[in-house]
Amino acid sequence: MDEKNENGGKYRLGSHWQTIQRRLFPEREREMDMKFIEEEKRRRAEADAARKTGTVSR
C-alpha cells in the first residue's frame, strides 16, 4: 500500500469519527459543551475585569 494513500485513509477515518462521535456519546458532548461555555464565560469575565483596571493579558 502506498504511504500517501495510507495517510489519506487515516485522515478520512478521523474525520468520520468526529462526525459520528456526537451521535454515539451525546451526554459527553453536552458535558464538554457546558465546560467550554463555562470556560469562555470565565475568560470573558477576566478580560472585562482586566479592561476595567487598565491591564491587558496576552
CHARMM-style PDB file with segment names, atoms N, HN, CA, C and O in Angstrom:
ATOM      1  N   MET     1       0.836  -1.182   0.000  1.00  0.00      PROA
ATOM      2  CA  MET     1       0.000   0.000   0.000  1.00  0.00      PROA
ATOM      3  C   MET     1       0.880   1.244   0.000  1.00  0.00      PROA
ATOM      4  O   MET     1       1.897   1.294   0.692  1.00  0.00      PROA
ATOM      5  N   ASP     2       0.497   2.208  -0.751  1.00  0.00      PROA
ATOM      6  HN  ASP     2      -0.329   2.167  -1.313  1.00  0.00      PROA
ATOM      7  CA  ASP     2       1.244   3.455  -0.860  1.00  0.00      PROA
ATOM      8  C   ASP     2       1.089   4.271   0.427  1.00  0.00      PROA
ATOM      9  O   ASP     2      -0.003   4.366   0.988  1.00  0.00      PROA
ATOM     10  N   GLU     3       2.196   4.854   0.879  1.00  0.00      PROA
ATOM     11  HN  GLU     3       3.083   4.776   0.422  1.00  0.00      PROA
ATOM     12  CA  GLU     3       2.171   5.631   2.123  1.00  0.00      PROA
ATOM     13  C   GLU     3       1.201   6.801   2.028  1.00  0.00      PROA
ATOM     14  O   GLU     3       0.516   7.117   3.001  1.00  0.00      PROA
ATOM     15  N   LYS     4       1.137   7.440   0.879  1.00  0.00      PROA
ATOM     16  HN  LYS     4       1.694   7.183   0.089  1.00  0.00      PROA
ATOM     17  CA  LYS     4       0.251   8.575   0.679  1.00  0.00      PROA
ATOM     18  C   LYS     4      -1.211   8.151   0.870  1.00  0.00      PROA
ATOM     19  O   LYS     4      -1.974   8.853   1.533  1.00  0.00      PROA
ATOM     20  N   ASN     5      -1.599   7.030   0.304  1.00  0.00      PROA
ATOM     21  HN  ASN     5      -0.979   6.460  -0.235  1.00  0.00      PROA
ATOM     22  CA  ASN     5      -2.965   6.534   0.456  1.00  0.00      PROA
ATOM     23  C   ASN     5      -3.269   6.165   1.902  1.00  0.00      PROA
ATOM     24  O   ASN     5      -4.379   6.381   2.388  1.00  0.00      PROA
ATOM     25  N   GLU     6      -2.278   5.611   2.581  1.00  0.00      PROA
ATOM     26  HN  GLU     6      -1.376   5.436   2.187  1.00  0.00      PROA
ATOM     27  CA  GLU     6      -2.473   5.223   3.973  1.00  0.00      PROA
ATOM     28  C   GLU     6      -2.750   6.448   4.838  1.00  0.00      PROA
ATOM     29  O   GLU     6      -3.654   6.422   5.673  1.00  0.00      PROA
ATOM     30  N   ASN     7      -1.987   7.514   4.650  1.00  0.00      PROA
ATOM     31  HN  ASN     7      -1.252   7.535   3.972  1.00  0.00      PROA
ATOM     32  CA  ASN     7      -2.210   8.734   5.423  1.00  0.00      PROA
ATOM     33  C   ASN     7      -3.572   9.334   5.113  1.00  0.00      PROA
ATOM     34  O   ASN     7      -4.253   9.802   6.025  1.00  0.00      PROA
ATOM     35  N   GLY     8      -3.979   9.332   3.875  1.00  0.00      PROA
ATOM     36  HN  GLY     8      -3.425   8.951   3.135  1.00  0.00      PROA
ATOM     37  CA  GLY     8      -5.299   9.830   3.497  1.00  0.00      PROA
ATOM     38  C   GLY     8      -6.402   9.011   4.145  1.00  0.00      PROA
ATOM     39  O   GLY     8      -7.429   9.551   4.556  1.00  0.00      PROA
ATOM     40  N   GLY     9      -6.188   7.720   4.233  1.00  0.00      PROA
ATOM     41  HN  GLY     9      -5.353   7.281   3.899  1.00  0.00      PROA
ATOM     42  CA  GLY     9      -7.165   6.841   4.882  1.00  0.00      PROA
ATOM     43  C   GLY     9      -7.299   7.150   6.358  1.00  0.00      PROA
ATOM     44  O   GLY     9      -8.405   7.140   6.897  1.00  0.00      PROA
ATOM     45  N   LYS    10      -6.184   7.425   7.016  1.00  0.00      PROA
ATOM     46  HN  LYS    10      -5.285   7.433   6.577  1.00  0.00      PROA
ATOM     47  CA  LYS    10      -6.230   7.779   8.441  1.00  0.00      PROA
ATOM     48  C   LYS    10      -6.981   9.083   8.632  1.00  0.00      PROA
ATOM     49  O   LYS    10      -7.731   9.237   9.595  1.00  0.00      PROA
ATOM     50  N   TYR    11      -6.783  10.022   7.716  1.00  0.00      PROA
ATOM     51  HN  TYR    11      -6.173   9.897   6.933  1.00  0.00      PROA
ATOM     52  CA  TYR    11      -7.475  11.303   7.816  1.00  0.00      PROA
ATOM     53  C   TYR    11      -8.983  11.102   7.646  1.00  0.00      PROA
ATOM     54  O   TYR    11      -9.782  11.664   8.394  1.00  0.00      PROA
ATOM     55  N   ARG    12      -9.354  10.300   6.660  1.00  0.00      PROA
ATOM     56  HN  ARG    12      -8.705   9.843   6.052  1.00  0.00      PROA
ATOM     57  CA  ARG    12     -10.776  10.058   6.420  1.00  0.00      PROA
ATOM     58  C   ARG    12     -11.418   9.365   7.609  1.00  0.00      PROA
ATOM     59  O   ARG    12     -12.543   9.698   7.982  1.00  0.00      PROA
ATOM     60  N   LEU    13     -10.729   8.413   8.206  1.00  0.00      PROA
ATOM     61  HN  LEU    13      -9.815   8.142   7.903  1.00  0.00      PROA
ATOM     62  CA  LEU    13     -11.262   7.715   9.368  1.00  0.00      PROA
ATOM     63  C   LEU    13     -11.423   8.686  10.531  1.00  0.00      PROA
ATOM     64  O   LEU    13     -12.445   8.658  11.218  1.00  0.00      PROA
ATOM     65  N   GLY    14     -10.435   9.543  10.761  1.00  0.00      PROA
ATOM     66  HN  GLY    14      -9.605   9.565  10.203  1.00  0.00      PROA
ATOM     67  CA  GLY    14     -10.522  10.527  11.842  1.00  0.00      PROA
ATOM     68  C   GLY    14     -11.652  11.504  11.607  1.00  0.00      PROA
ATOM     69  O   GLY    14     -12.369  11.863  12.541  1.00  0.00      PROA
ATOM     70  N   SER    15     -11.817  11.931  10.387  1.00  0.00      PROA
ATOM     71  HN  SER    15     -11.235  11.640   9.628  1.00  0.00      PROA
ATOM     72  CA  SER    15     -12.895  12.855  10.041  1.00  0.00      PROA
ATOM     73  C   SER    15     -14.250  12.188  10.259  1.00  0.00      PROA
ATOM     74  O   SER    15     -15.176  12.804  10.788  1.00  0.00      PROA
ATOM     75  N   HSD    16     -14.358  10.943   9.854  1.00  0.00      PROA
ATOM     76  HN  HSD    16     -13.606  10.443   9.424  1.00  0.00      PROA
ATOM     77  CA  HSD    16     -15.605  10.202  10.031  1.00  0.00      PROA
ATOM     78  C   HSD    16     -15.898  10.013  11.517  1.00  0.00      PROA
ATOM     79  O   HSD    16     -17.046  10.153  11.940  1.00  0.00      PROA
ATOM     80  N   TRP    17     -14.888   9.699  12.306  1.00  0.00      PROA
ATOM     81  HN  TRP    17     -13.956   9.585  11.962  1.00  0.00      PROA
ATOM     82  CA  TRP    17     -15.081   9.502  13.745  1.00  0.00      PROA
ATOM     83  C   TRP    17     -15.611  10.775  14.391  1.00  0.00      PROA
ATOM     84  O   TRP    17     -16.504  10.704  15.236  1.00  0.00      PROA
ATOM     85  N   GLN    18     -15.084  11.937  14.015  1.00  0.00      PROA
ATOM     86  HN  GLN    18     -14.359  11.995  13.329  1.00  0.00      PROA
ATOM     87  CA  GLN    18     -15.574  13.193  14.571  1.00  0.00      PROA
ATOM     88  C   GLN    18     -17.028  13.417  14.198  1.00  0.00      PROA
ATOM     89  O   GLN    18     -17.785  14.001  14.973  1.00  0.00      PROA
ATOM     90  N   THR    19     -17.424  12.962  13.026  1.00  0.00      PROA
ATOM     91  HN  THR    19     -16.809  12.488  12.396  1.00  0.00      PROA
ATOM     92  CA  THR    19     -18.802  13.125  12.577  1.00  0.00      PROA
ATOM     93  C   THR    19     -19.757  12.274  13.402  1.00  0.00      PROA
ATOM     94  O   THR    19     -20.818  12.751  13.804  1.00  0.00      PROA
ATOM     95  N   ILE    20     -19.391  11.012  13.661  1.00  0.00      PROA
ATOM     96  HN  ILE    20     -18.529  10.625  13.334  1.00  0.00      PROA
ATOM     97  CA  ILE    20     -20.311  10.120  14.367  1.00  0.00      PROA
ATOM     98  C   ILE    20     -20.178  10.193  15.880  1.00  0.00      PROA
ATOM     99  O   ILE    20     -21.054   9.705  16.594  1.00  0.00      PROA
ATOM    100  N   GLN    21     -19.112  10.785  16.382  1.00  0.00      PROA
ATOM    101  HN  GLN    21     -18.400  11.181  15.802  1.00  0.00      PROA
ATOM    102  CA  GLN    21     -18.864  10.800  17.815  1.00  0.00      PROA
ATOM    103  C   GLN    21     -20.009  11.463  18.588  1.00  0.00      PROA
ATOM    104  O   GLN    21     -20.392  10.974  19.651  1.00  0.00      PROA
ATOM    105  N   ARG    22     -20.552  12.552  18.078  1.00  0.00      PROA
ATOM    106  HN  ARG    22     -20.241  12.948  17.215  1.00  0.00      PROA
ATOM    107  CA  ARG    22     -21.653  13.231  18.755  1.00  0.00      PROA
ATOM    108  C   ARG    22     -22.860  12.316  18.894  1.00  0.00      PROA
ATOM    109  O   ARG    22     -23.554  12.353  19.910  1.00  0.00      PROA
ATOM    110  N   ARG    23     -23.110  11.511  17.898  1.00  0.00      PROA
ATOM    111  HN  ARG    23     -22.546  11.481  17.073  1.00  0.00      PROA
ATOM    112  CA  ARG    23     -24.262  10.608  17.950  1.00  0.00      PROA
ATOM    113  C   ARG    23     -24.037   9.473  18.931  1.00  0.00      PROA
ATOM    114  O   ARG    23     -24.986   8.997  19.553  1.00  0.00      PROA
ATOM    115  N   LEU    24     -22.797   9.033  19.080  1.00  0.00      PROA
ATOM    116  HN  LEU    24     -22.026   9.420  18.574  1.00  0.00      PROA
ATOM    117  CA  LEU    24     -22.513   7.910  19.958  1.00  0.00      PROA
ATOM    118  C   LEU    24     -22.475   8.311  21.425  1.00  0.00      PROA
ATOM    119  O   LEU    24     -22.859   7.523  22.290  1.00  0.00      PROA
ATOM    120  N   PHE    25     -22.017   9.524  21.719  1.00  0.00      PROA
ATOM    121  HN  PHE    25     -21.704  10.164  21.017  1.00  0.00      PROA
ATOM    122  CA  PHE    25     -21.834   9.957  23.098  1.00  0.00      PROA
ATOM    123  C   PHE    25     -22.492  11.316  23.343  1.00  0.00      PROA
ATOM    124  O   PHE    25     -21.788  12.285  23.629  1.00  0.00      PROA
ATOM    125  N   PRO    26     -23.819  11.416  23.240  1.00  0.00      PROA
ATOM    126  CA  PRO    26     -24.467  12.728  23.376  1.00  0.00      PROA
ATOM    127  C   PRO    26     -24.293  13.346  24.767  1.00  0.00      PROA
ATOM    128  O   PRO    26     -24.163  14.565  24.883  1.00  0.00      PROA
ATOM    129  N   GLU    27     -24.288  12.523  25.828  1.00  0.00      PROA
ATOM    130  HN  GLU    27     -24.393  11.533  25.734  1.00  0.00      PROA
ATOM    131  CA  GLU    27     -24.126  13.061  27.176  1.00  0.00      PROA
ATOM    132  C   GLU    27     -22.747  13.690  27.348  1.00  0.00      PROA
ATOM    133  O   GLU    27     -22.611  14.780  27.903  1.00  0.00      PROA
ATOM    134  N   ARG    28     -21.740  12.991  26.869  1.00  0.00      PROA
ATOM    135  HN  ARG    28     -21.850  12.105  26.418  1.00  0.00      PROA
ATOM    136  CA  ARG    28     -20.375  13.513  26.965  1.00  0.00      PROA
ATOM    137  C   ARG    28     -20.233  14.805  26.154  1.00  0.00      PROA
ATOM    138  O   ARG    28     -19.567  15.748  26.583  1.00  0.00      PROA
ATOM    139  N   GLU    29     -20.856  14.836  24.998  1.00  0.00      PROA
ATOM    140  HN  GLU    29     -21.396  14.070  24.649  1.00  0.00      PROA
ATOM    141  CA  GLU    29     -20.776  16.023  24.154  1.00  0.00      PROA
ATOM    142  C   GLU    29     -21.430  17.218  24.855  1.00  0.00      PROA
ATOM    143  O   GLU    29     -20.895  18.326  24.818  1.00  0.00      PROA
ATOM    144  N   ARG    30     -22.575  17.000  25.486  1.00  0.00      PROA
ATOM    145  HN  ARG    30     -23.010  16.101  25.516  1.00  0.00      PROA
ATOM    146  CA  ARG    30     -23.226  18.082  26.232  1.00  0.00      PROA
ATOM    147  C   ARG    30     -22.348  18.546  27.386  1.00  0.00      PROA
ATOM    148  O   ARG    30     -22.239  19.742  27.657  1.00  0.00      PROA
ATOM    149  N   GLU    31     -21.725  17.587  28.060  1.00  0.00      PROA
ATOM    150  HN  GLU    31     -21.814  16.615  27.839  1.00  0.00      PROA
ATOM    151  CA  GLU    31     -20.818  17.907  29.161  1.00  0.00      PROA
ATOM    152  C   GLU    31     -19.652  18.775  28.684  1.00  0.00      PROA
ATOM    153  O   GLU    31     -19.303  19.769  29.320  1.00  0.00      PROA
ATOM    154  N   MET    32     -19.061  18.387  27.565  1.00  0.00      PROA
ATOM    155  HN  MET    32     -19.345  17.580  27.048  1.00  0.00      PROA
ATOM    156  CA  MET    32     -17.935  19.145  27.026  1.00  0.00      PROA
ATOM    157  C   MET    32     -18.380  20.531  26.558  1.00  0.00      PROA
ATOM    158  O   MET    32     -17.646  21.505  26.722  1.00  0.00      PROA
ATOM    159  N   ASP    33     -19.567  20.624  25.981  1.00  0.00      PROA
ATOM    160  HN  ASP    33     -20.164  19.833  25.848  1.00  0.00      PROA
ATOM    161  CA  ASP    33     -20.093  21.925  25.573  1.00  0.00      PROA
ATOM    162  C   ASP    33     -20.274  22.830  26.779  1.00  0.00      PROA
ATOM    163  O   ASP    33     -19.927  24.010  26.728  1.00  0.00      PROA
ATOM    164  N   MET    34     -20.817  22.288  27.867  1.00  0.00      PROA
ATOM    165  HN  MET    34     -21.099  21.329  27.909  1.00  0.00      PROA
ATOM    166  CA  MET    34     -21.027  23.090  29.077  1.00  0.00      PROA
ATOM    167  C   MET    34     -19.689  23.543  29.671  1.00  0.00      PROA
ATOM    168  O   MET    34     -19.571  24.676  30.137  1.00  0.00      PROA
ATOM    169  N   LYS    35     -18.685  22.663  29.656  1.00  0.00      PROA
ATOM    170  HN  LYS    35     -18.781  21.743  29.277  1.00  0.00      PROA
ATOM    171  CA  LYS    35     -17.355  23.038  30.144  1.00  0.00      PROA
ATOM    172  C   LYS    35     -16.781  24.165  29.296  1.00  0.00      PROA
ATOM    173  O   LYS    35     -16.191  25.108  29.823  1.00  0.00      PROA
ATOM    174  N   PHE    36     -16.956  24.062  27.977  1.00  0.00      PROA
ATOM    175  HN  PHE    36     -17.435  23.296  27.550  1.00  0.00      PROA
ATOM    176  CA  PHE    36     -16.452  25.097  27.084  1.00  0.00      PROA
ATOM    177  C   PHE    36     -17.153  26.428  27.363  1.00  0.00      PROA
ATOM    178  O   PHE    36     -16.507  27.476  27.411  1.00  0.00      PROA
ATOM    179  N   ILE    37     -18.465  26.385  27.544  1.00  0.00      PROA
ATOM    180  HN  ILE    37     -18.990  25.534  27.505  1.00  0.00      PROA
ATOM    181  CA  ILE    37     -19.235  27.603  27.810  1.00  0.00      PROA
ATOM    182  C   ILE    37     -18.794  28.240  29.119  1.00  0.00      PROA
ATOM    183  O   ILE    37     -18.611  29.455  29.186  1.00  0.00      PROA
ATOM    184  N   GLU    38     -18.624  27.435  30.154  1.00  0.00      PROA
ATOM    185  HN  GLU    38     -18.773  26.447  30.100  1.00  0.00      PROA
ATOM    186  CA  GLU    38     -18.180  27.965  31.450  1.00  0.00      PROA
ATOM    187  C   GLU    38     -16.782  28.572  31.352  1.00  0.00      PROA
ATOM    188  O   GLU    38     -16.520  29.631  31.922  1.00  0.00      PROA
ATOM    189  N   GLU    39     -15.897  27.906  30.636  1.00  0.00      PROA
ATOM    190  HN  GLU    39     -16.111  27.045  30.173  1.00  0.00      PROA
ATOM    191  CA  GLU    39     -14.534  28.419  30.467  1.00  0.00      PROA
ATOM    192  C   GLU    39     -14.552  29.744  29.703  1.00  0.00      PROA
ATOM    193  O   GLU    39     -13.823  30.675  30.045  1.00  0.00      PROA
ATOM    194  N   GLU    40     -15.381  29.818  28.680  1.00  0.00      PROA
ATOM    195  HN  GLU    40     -15.973  29.061  28.403  1.00  0.00      PROA
ATOM    196  CA  GLU    40     -15.479  31.052  27.898  1.00  0.00      PROA
ATOM    197  C   GLU    40     -16.044  32.198  28.742  1.00  0.00      PROA
ATOM    198  O   GLU    40     -15.571  33.331  28.651  1.00  0.00      PROA
ATOM    199  N   LYS    41     -17.050  31.902  29.559  1.00  0.00      PROA
ATOM    200  HN  LYS    41     -17.435  30.982  29.633  1.00  0.00      PROA
ATOM    201  CA  LYS    41     -17.614  32.924  30.452  1.00  0.00      PROA
ATOM    202  C   LYS    41     -16.549  33.424  31.425  1.00  0.00      PROA
ATOM    203  O   LYS    41     -16.428  34.626  31.662  1.00  0.00      PROA
ATOM    204  N   ARG    42     -15.772  32.484  31.989  1.00  0.00      PROA
ATOM    205  HN  ARG    42     -15.871  31.508  31.795  1.00  0.00      PROA
ATOM    206  CA  ARG    42     -14.718  32.850  32.932  1.00  0.00      PROA
ATOM    207  C   ARG    42     -13.654  33.714  32.256  1.00  0.00      PROA
ATOM    208  O   ARG    42     -13.203  34.717  32.809  1.00  0.00      PROA
ATOM    209  N   ARG    43     -13.265  33.302  31.047  1.00  0.00      PROA
ATOM    210  HN  ARG    43     -13.632  32.487  30.598  1.00  0.00      PROA
ATOM    211  CA  ARG    43     -12.249  34.048  30.312  1.00  0.00      PROA
ATOM    212  C   ARG    43     -12.731  35.461  29.990  1.00  0.00      PROA
ATOM    213  O   ARG    43     -11.974  36.422  30.124  1.00  0.00      PROA
ATOM    214  N   ARG    44     -13.976  35.586  29.571  1.00  0.00      PROA
ATOM    215  HN  ARG    44     -14.591  34.805  29.463  1.00  0.00      PROA
ATOM    216  CA  ARG    44     -14.515  36.906  29.253  1.00  0.00      PROA
ATOM    217  C   ARG    44     -14.645  37.778  30.496  1.00  0.00      PROA
ATOM    218  O   ARG    44     -14.391  38.981  30.440  1.00  0.00      PROA
ATOM    219  N   ALA    45     -15.038  37.180  31.613  1.00  0.00      PROA
ATOM    220  HN  ALA    45     -15.244  36.202  31.659  1.00  0.00      PROA
ATOM    221  CA  ALA    45     -15.144  37.935  32.859  1.00  0.00      PROA
ATOM    222  C   ALA    45     -13.767  38.455  33.278  1.00  0.00      PROA
ATOM    223  O   ALA    45     -13.642  39.599  33.714  1.00  0.00      PROA
ATOM    224  N   GLU    46     -12.741  37.622  33.148  1.00  0.00      PROA
ATOM    225  HN  GLU    46     -12.842  36.692  32.794  1.00  0.00      PROA
ATOM    226  CA  GLU    46     -11.382  38.051  33.475  1.00  0.00      PROA
ATOM    227  C   GLU    46     -10.933  39.174  32.544  1.00  0.00      PROA
ATOM    228  O   GLU    46     -10.295  40.131  32.984  1.00  0.00      PROA
ATOM    229  N   ALA    47     -11.264  39.059  31.261  1.00  0.00      PROA
ATOM    230  HN  ALA    47     -11.783  38.282  30.904  1.00  0.00      PROA
ATOM    231  CA  ALA    47     -10.882  40.092  30.297  1.00  0.00      PROA
ATOM    232  C   ALA    47     -11.599  41.405  30.616  1.00  0.00      PROA
ATOM    233  O   ALA    47     -11.001  42.477  30.527  1.00  0.00      PROA
ATOM    234  N   ASP    48     -12.874  41.322  30.987  1.00  0.00      PROA
ATOM    235  HN  ASP    48     -13.360  40.451  31.059  1.00  0.00      PROA
ATOM    236  CA  ASP    48     -13.616  42.533  31.357  1.00  0.00      PROA
ATOM    237  C   ASP    48     -13.028  43.180  32.601  1.00  0.00      PROA
ATOM    238  O   ASP    48     -12.885  44.401  32.667  1.00  0.00      PROA
ATOM    239  N   ALA    49     -12.685  42.352  33.591  1.00  0.00      PROA
ATOM    240  HN  ALA    49     -12.801  41.360  33.537  1.00  0.00      PROA
ATOM    241  CA  ALA    49     -12.092  42.873  34.825  1.00  0.00      PROA
ATOM    242  C   ALA    49     -10.742  43.534  34.524  1.00  0.00      PROA
ATOM    243  O   ALA    49     -10.431  44.594  35.066  1.00  0.00      PROA
ATOM    244  N   ALA    50      -9.954  42.910  33.667  1.00  0.00      PROA
ATOM    245  HN  ALA    50     -10.206  42.049  33.226  1.00  0.00      PROA
ATOM    246  CA  ALA    50      -8.645  43.465  33.307  1.00  0.00      PROA
ATOM    247  C   ALA    50      -8.824  44.782  32.551  1.00  0.00      PROA
ATOM    248  O   ALA    50      -8.058  45.725  32.747  1.00  0.00      PROA
ATOM    249  N   ARG    51      -9.822  44.840  31.703  1.00  0.00      PROA
ATOM    250  HN  ARG    51     -10.444  44.074  31.543  1.00  0.00      PROA
ATOM    251  CA  ARG    51     -10.078  46.051  30.943  1.00  0.00      PROA
ATOM    252  C   ARG    51     -10.473  47.192  31.887  1.00  0.00      PROA
ATOM    253  O   ARG    51     -10.071  48.337  31.677  1.00  0.00      PROA
ATOM    254  N   LYS    52     -11.247  46.887  32.912  1.00  0.00      PROA
ATOM    255  HN  LYS    52     -11.573  45.957  33.083  1.00  0.00      PROA
ATOM    256  CA  LYS    52     -11.679  47.910  33.868  1.00  0.00      PROA
ATOM    257  C   LYS    52     -10.523  48.431  34.686  1.00  0.00      PROA
ATOM    258  O   LYS    52     -10.504  49.606  35.051  1.00  0.00      PROA
ATOM    259  N   THR    53      -9.550  47.574  34.983  1.00  0.00      PROA
ATOM    260  HN  THR    53      -9.566  46.619  34.686  1.00  0.00      PROA
ATOM    261  CA  THR    53      -8.392  48.005  35.776  1.00  0.00      PROA
ATOM    262  C   THR    53      -7.297  48.591  34.888  1.00  0.00      PROA
ATOM    263  O   THR    53      -6.337  49.180  35.385  1.00  0.00      PROA
ATOM    264  N   GLY    54      -7.443  48.431  33.589  1.00  0.00      PROA
ATOM    265  HN  GLY    54      -8.223  47.953  33.185  1.00  0.00      PROA
ATOM    266  CA  GLY    54      -6.471  49.017  32.672  1.00  0.00      PROA
ATOM    267  C   GLY    54      -5.317  48.097  32.334  1.00  0.00      PROA
ATOM    268  O   GLY    54      -4.357  48.540  31.703  1.00  0.00      PROA
ATOM    269  N   THR    55      -5.372  46.822  32.733  1.00  0.00      PROA
ATOM    270  HN  THR    55      -6.152  46.462  33.245  1.00  0.00      PROA
ATOM    271  CA  THR    55      -4.330  45.865  32.373  1.00  0.00      PROA
ATOM    272  C   THR    55      -4.878  44.905  31.332  1.00  0.00      PROA
ATOM    273  O   THR    55      -6.067  44.585  31.325  1.00  0.00      PROA
ATOM    274  N   VAL    56      -4.004  44.455  30.463  1.00  0.00      PROA
ATOM    275  HN  VAL    56      -3.038  44.714  30.469  1.00  0.00      PROA
ATOM    276  CA  VAL    56      -4.409  43.509  29.423  1.00  0.00      PROA
ATOM    277  C   VAL    56      -3.432  42.344  29.471  1.00  0.00      PROA
ATOM    278  O   VAL    56      -2.216  42.539  29.467  1.00  0.00      PROA
ATOM    279  N   SER    57      -3.979  41.118  29.518  1.00  0.00      PROA
ATOM    280  HN  SER    57      -4.966  40.960  29.522  1.00  0.00      PROA
ATOM    281  CA  SER    57      -3.096  39.939  29.489  1.00  0.00      PROA
ATOM    282  C   SER    57      -3.080  39.387  28.086  1.00  0.00      PROA
ATOM    283  O   SER    57      -4.080  39.452  27.371  1.00  0.00      PROA
ATOM    284  N   ARG    58      -1.942  38.842  27.691  1.00  0.00      PROA
ATOM    285  HN  ARG    58      -1.130  38.789  28.273  1.00  0.00      PROA
ATOM    286  CA  ARG    58      -1.832  38.267  26.348  1.00  0.00      PROA
ATOM    287  C   ARG    58      -1.486  36.838  26.431  1.00  0.00      PROA
ATOM    288  OT1 ARG    58      -1.348  36.175  25.403  1.00  0.00      PROA
TER     289      ARG     58
END
